[in-house]
């Protein structure tokens, strides 16, 4: 099948080319993000493969349909960037990669926790400049701390196991509780407000929906422990960034680790080192010494990339052969 890949990066090409070594699919890589301005590049392609920051709104989808596209292969778990109602009305089907490596994301959470806690990024820069002082590098033992995990899908469960290994007390929250898992690990579920009040570290692992958008807002921050560490590797819009900045300014939030940001499209995955950063909110976040921002790299392991490529091409093959779509996304 002829496929137009948008927002393609070098680290992806290797994985997809390896998975498509038999040449079964005719892959064409495009660097630009998929938007209404770039949709015409897909003219003549029956399949479009889109990434997390592509914009699949009604206008873009209409242009794709007019160009002959019938299938959208999302090489991401999330699909909030796609207008599913518009796709359905246009007769465009779509499938996603529901999971690729829960270990990759969970382990990145731990990397962010320990970087913020033990300040290894600061120590690295100091030593390279000949500064071997330890002042300002004091952290805390993870052992005995309470970690609140909001969202206990595959990633949340892997993170729970890891944090238990550090000797932490783990509290879980999910609208769909897995009590068997909790009993097996000797941790327990708690109410949302209890998680906020009791946790020293909070990590977010829920999908972005109309109910979860900005569910970590000013009120939620006010209920957290003073000095709390908050990590978000889920979706940027789970957190009201302006409320986060206010809580950082007052010292109520002690540390924040963000691998996602609600306005990351057009910024994350790009090299803007020689340009002015026009996003004032992100620029403000980057001024805090107790904030760590990574550019949506939690998934970036060889294993995850291989799984993304394998599942994406499997989804495309199922559509091409008119088989039931294992990972179809649709309205409702």
Secondary structure, DSSP 8 states (H G I E B T S, - for coil): -EEEE-S--HHHHHHHHHHTTT--SEEEE--S--STTTGGGGTT-SEEEE-TT--B-HHHHHHHHHTT--EEEE-SS--TTB-HHHHHHHT-EEE----S-HHHHHHHHHHHHHHHHH-HHHHHHHHHTT----TT------TT-EEEEE--SHHHHHHHHHHHHTT-EEEEE-SS--HHHHHHHT-EE--HHHHHHH-SEEEE-----TTTTT-B-HHHHHHS-TTEEEEE-S-GGGB-HHHHHHHHHHTSEEEEEES--TT-TTTTTS--TTS----HHHHHHTT-TTEEE--S-TT-SHHHHHHHHHHHHHHHHHHHTT---TTEE---
